[in-house]
C-alpha cells in the first residue's frame, strides 16, 4: 500500500479559501488494498446473520424476548470486543 501511494504524486490546488492537496492520478492497483478487508467484513456479516437466524429458530421470540436484531447486535459486539 505504501509503495502504491508513494508512486502517486500530490498536486497543490489553489482555492479562494487556501491551498489544498489533490491526487489527480492514483496507481491502477490501489483498490486492491481494500479487497481483503471488505471480504473479511463481508464474511463476518454473513456469519453474524447466520448465527442470529439460528438463535431465533431455537426459541420463540415471545418466550425469551430476543429478536433477530438484538441477537445480531449482541454477537457482533462480542466479535469486535474479542
C-alpha positions as CSV (number, residue, x, y, z in Angstrom):
1,X,0.0,0.0,0.0
2,X,2.8,2.4,0.9
3,X,4.6,1.6,-2.3
4,X,1.5,2.3,-4.4
5,X,0.8,5.6,-2.6
6,X,4.5,6.6,-3.0
7,X,4.1,6.2,-6.8
8,X,1.3,8.8,-6.8
9,X,2.1,12.4,-6.8
10,X,0.3,15.1,-4.9
11,X,-0.6,18.4,-6.6
12,X,-1.3,21.7,-4.9
13,X,-4.6,23.2,-5.8
14,X,-5.1,26.9,-5.2
15,X,-8.6,27.7,-3.8
16,X,-10.0,31.0,-2.6
17,X,-10.1,29.7,1.0
18,X,-6.5,28.5,0.8
19,X,-4.3,25.8,-0.7
20,X,-5.2,22.1,-0.6
21,X,-3.6,18.9,-1.9
22,X,-5.1,16.6,-4.5
23,X,-4.1,13.2,-6.0
24,X,-5.1,13.5,-9.7
25,X,-3.8,10.1,-10.6
26,X,-3.8,7.1,-8.3
27,X,-1.9,4.0,-9.2
28,X,-4.1,1.5,-11.1
29,X,-3.9,-1.3,-8.4
30,X,-4.7,1.0,-5.4
31,X,-8.1,-0.6,-5.0
32,X,-6.6,-4.0,-4.3
33,X,-5.7,-2.9,-0.7
34,X,-9.3,-2.9,0.3
35,X,-10.3,-6.3,-1.2
36,X,-9.2,-8.4,1.7
37,X,-10.7,-6.1,4.4
38,X,-14.0,-5.9,2.6
39,X,-14.1,-9.7,2.1
40,X,-13.3,-10.3,5.7
41,X,-16.0,-7.9,6.9
42,X,-18.5,-9.5,4.5
43,X,-17.7,-12.9,5.9
44,X,-18.2,-11.6,9.4
45,X,-21.6,-10.1,8.4
46,X,-22.8,-13.4,6.9
47,X,-21.7,-15.4,9.9
48,X,-23.4,-12.9,12.3
49,X,-26.7,-13.1,10.2
50,X,-26.5,-16.9,10.1
51,X,-25.9,-17.2,13.9
52,X,-28.7,-14.7,14.6
53,X,-31.0,-16.7,12.4
54,X,-30.1,-19.9,14.1
55,X,-30.6,-18.3,17.5
56,X,-34.1,-17.1,16.7
57,X,-35.1,-20.6,15.3
58,X,-34.1,-22.3,18.6
59,X,-36.7,-20.4,20.6
60,X,-39.8,-18.4,20.1
61,X,-39.2,-14.6,20.5
62,X,-42.3,-14.3,22.7
63,X,-40.7,-16.7,25.3
64,X,-37.3,-15.1,25.5
65,X,-37.9,-11.6,24.3
66,X,-34.9,-11.6,22.0
67,X,-35.4,-10.5,18.4
68,X,-33.1,-11.2,15.5
69,X,-31.7,-7.7,15.5
70,X,-30.8,-8.0,19.3
71,X,-29.0,-11.3,18.7
72,X,-27.1,-9.9,15.8
73,X,-26.0,-6.8,17.7
74,X,-25.0,-8.9,20.7
75,X,-22.9,-11.3,18.6
76,X,-21.4,-8.6,16.5
77,X,-20.4,-6.6,19.6
78,X,-18.7,-9.7,21.1
79,X,-16.7,-10.3,17.9
80,X,-15.3,-6.8,18.0
81,X,-14.6,-7.0,21.7
82,X,-12.6,-10.2,21.2
